Amino acid sequence: MTDHADPTAAPWTYETAAVQTAIPRGLGETIGFPIHAAAAFQFDTLEQAQEEFQVNDGLSYARLQNPTVRALEARLTALEGGAATVAVSTGQAATLTSILSVCRAGDHVVSAASLFGGSTGMLTNILPLMGITATLVDGTPEAIQAAMQPNTRVIWAEMISNPSGDVPDIAALADIAHAQGAVLAIDNTCGSVGYLCRPLEHGADIVSQSLTKWAGGHGSVMGGSVTVGTRHDVSRNPIFADGGASSILNVRGEAALAWRQRWLGAHQIGMTLAPHSAFLIAQGLETLGLRVQRESVTALALAQWLQAHPKVGKVSYVGLPDHRFHANAMKQLPRGQGAVLTFEVPDPSAFLSRIRVLRIAPNLGDVRTLVVHPWTTTHGRVPEAARYAAGVTPTTIRMSVGVEDLGDLQADIEQAL
Ligand SMILES: *Cc1c(COP(=O)(O)O)cnc(C)c1O
């Protein structure tokens, strides 16, 4: 069987890597990704089985590894400029895998407070069940620094937070984490699998993301992934360092963090990505750059047009100069500032009842332009003060811009207003 798992085989640019990585050459090879529908893989001998199970972490049982999923992982590693990736079943599974890979009971997380709702839930509802606590603060280096504790093992932030568009200063947050042997984990869902931003190149240690959004891109599949680079140092984290000769660091060396993420997310907890999903996501990645480039251009044009519109209130888009994180965005998102913006309309209910091109749906990164009313849906259970802090008011509309024609989108918004 062809080995797909060699992301370093060719130093391709993003555009080439997106379509060429992990596609084998040869007579009769499929030109796209083959789907390996399998629960288990065969061995010829007892010795082979033992070798693959205990030494190679090879193909054995499909909760652990699958060739289709491996090929997707190789592609994600290449696109994020990382060293290794584990693909999991959802973005939520990626968040849990990332944090548990460096935290155990008694440990602490510092996070930027402007987060996807599911991430806030993970930090404040689920991790405490395992004895891990989190402090959520404003996403500036000063506020993050002030929240650090001796037991803080990870700083967490979103690249282009949802929906307020915060853009963390990755290098500054990495310095704060590294000064005490912690790691910086960036949720790069809106950084679009390295197309808009590659957090590892700015100093982050872990890239976690939902593949449901821009990677899949067509509202047809769910997935998540965790990618690590080569420069992280976990030697001051007892999870890796304790145990003398049998410590994870001693046994796994440089691959220790990546090994633990696969062991947690796939082997042990079983949040394994299905091969059919891996196929759809890998296919989505082939056009991700084209889609995100166009969506960013359209989103900026719409944001400028909405800002000048007499019937529209405050417009928030990190590509606009009046956004508080605009300078960070210009520094770290030179190819575009993404597809998500928010704006205020006089009567959200009337507006949403009239749209004919835009669609109401709680997803991001779809090829179709999707809108939601965060106050009553995505942020409906968030306390009111926190909703306002996140830039969500009773009249806010969140929009994830698709690949449709700019003029058609403007005409639809105009008639709906
Ligand atoms: C959607 C999303 C998630 C969760 O991903 P799922 O695939 O829905 O589990 C995590 N982080 C961000 C920024 C998201 O937008």
The ligand as an SDF file (V2000), in Angstrom:
LIG
                    3D

 15 15  0  0  0  0  0  0  0  0999 V2000
  -17.5190   25.7780   14.5850 C   0  0  0  0  0  0  0  0  0  0  0  0
  -16.3310   26.0990   15.4010 C   0  0  0  0  0  0  0  0  0  0  0  0
  -15.8040   25.1800   16.3120 C   0  0  0  0  0  0  0  0  0  0  0  0
  -16.4390   23.8380   16.5670 C   0  0  0  0  0  0  0  0  0  0  0  0
  -16.4280   23.0590   15.4290 O   0  0  0  0  0  0  0  0  0  0  0  0
  -17.5270   21.9070   15.1500 P   0  0  0  0  0  0  0  0  0  0  0  0
  -16.9990   21.2740   13.9110 O   0  0  0  0  0  0  0  0  0  0  0  0
  -18.8480   22.5780   15.0140 O   0  0  0  0  0  0  0  0  0  0  0  0
  -17.4870   20.9870   16.3380 O   0  0  0  0  0  0  0  0  0  0  0  0
  -14.6720   25.5290   17.0250 C   0  0  0  0  0  0  0  0  0  0  0  0
  -14.0930   26.7340   16.8640 N   0  0  0  0  0  0  0  0  0  0  0  0
  -14.5780   27.6530   16.0040 C   0  0  0  0  0  0  0  0  0  0  0  0
  -13.8880   28.9650   15.8640 C   0  0  0  0  0  0  0  0  0  0  0  0
  -15.7120   27.3700   15.2530 C   0  0  0  0  0  0  0  0  0  0  0  0
  -16.2040   28.3010   14.4090 O   0  0  0  0  0  0  0  0  0  0  0  0
  1  2  1  0
  2  3  1  0
  2 14  2  0
  3  4  1  0
  3 10  2  0
  4  5  1  0
  5  6  1  0
  6  7  2  0
  6  8  1  0
  6  9  1  0
 10 11  1  0
 11 12  2  0
 12 13  1  0
 12 14  1  0
 14 15  1  0
M  END
$$$$
